Amino acid sequence: MAQTADVKEELAQIDVSRTTVRAAEVATILRFAGGLHVISGRIAVEAELDSPGIARRVRKDLAELYGARSDVSVIAASGVRRTNHYLVRVHEAGETLARQTGLMDQRRRPVRGLPNRLTTGSREDLAAIWRGAFLAQGTLTDPGRSASLEVVCPGNEAAMALVGAAGRLGIPAKAREVRGVHRVLIRDGEAISSMLKTMGALRSVGEWEEMRQRREVRATANRLVNFDDANLRRSAEAAVAACARVERAMELLGDDIPDHLKYAGTLRLAHRDASLDELGQHADPPMTKDAVAGRIRRLLAMADKKASDLGLPGTDSGLPSDLDLR
């Protein structure tokens, strides 16, 4: 997804000076993009990332914040993985790093969610948590009916921690489990924009908002066109129905039609596609829309009464069978 890649590229270039904010971001990336593994009896910390820029950012933070030396290897694209991924691994001193970043507690047990010190931190720390989660497992879909900012989470505890962080930032987010996969979603357009700004993707949020506005304008235009088409169709069907009924009425009444009603019926048949307002303009002298409608209505009522008295089909019998008058 080009939109997702653009946002991640921008986020990976953000310069963060505060140590606690950098620590919150890298700890979240490690939690959402990888975890703990035992290699040759030693605990290793790994994170699988989808761009070299994010991998470089993680390695830099690990080295500068924790003095941890990391290796990186490329996982070639295959199957559902359409692009290369980059595996960052800390083998030496992996257990120490796991404790420092909150991936493991003092009893050497893996932490299933996010450390409490992160989720109760400052607004900048909370933004860093979301930035790290998005860099690790986030996607952004284009504006539209199904627009969403989504993060795949390693478990329910991590998902709830992410929802809580969004709530403290004043942005509504929901956790969902689909086929055993936990996700956190933001669907409201304004909320998505707010989260992009909060994470620091200022350029991307401008592009996303511009695309959103274009699509809203296009959708509004389409609705108006469809509305106009529906109105035109209904007007045309109403004119066809009126002409068919007038023809049947004049056939039923014959010479018994009062002159003023006959004139209105003849006017209707002479200008089959015209609206009632336009029929009034064609009259000599001109008549109002209501006057034309009233005369045609009385003409049809007179004809239907005569048909009922004689046991004949009324004016509705002249309607085309395929005419939709709903």
C-alpha angles and dihedrals in degrees: 000000000000093000092055093047092051093051093048092048090053094046091049090058097052111120111224119187104179112092095213091053092049090048092051092051097047093044090053092048090052091048096048101034101042139336142197125334132177112230119178090343094307129106114247128188116220137181125186110208133183101222136042090229092061091045091053091048092052094047091049093051092047091052098043099039102036106014088238118155112217137190127214129206132181120241107204120231114264139149112347090354101089097180136038117275127208122224115207112195133184109195104159112065089004093142092052090050091048090056093045094051095043097248089123132029128225091272091058092252119141114249108234099200131022124300113269091232089064099046092048095047131108126297089263090053091051091049089050090053091055092043090052093046092050093047088051104042110351132129132184121201124205119269115274141088093319098037114147145158106218137182123192109220131207091231147341094276092056091046092053091047090053092048089050092051090051090049091053087052089053094247120125115233132166132210120221136177116214118179092337094311117117117217137176115214137193111189107163111099094223091048091051090052091048092051093048089052092046092052089050102252094135096152093046094048089054091053092044092050091048090052090046092053092048091052093047090051091048092048091049091049091050091050091051092048091050090047091051091047091052092049092049091048092050091047091051092048091048091051092050091049092048093050092048092051093045091052090051091046093052090047092052097045099040110170093354093081115115110241096243092051092044089052091053091048092048089049090052093051093045093055104034098166097044124107120237089258090053091047089057090054090052092053121099107248095022117253133202122256090249092051092054092045091049094052093048090047091053090046091055093044092052091049094047091050092052091047090051092049092050095041092242130137112274130231091284089070089073094062117112111254094231096051113123108211098172 
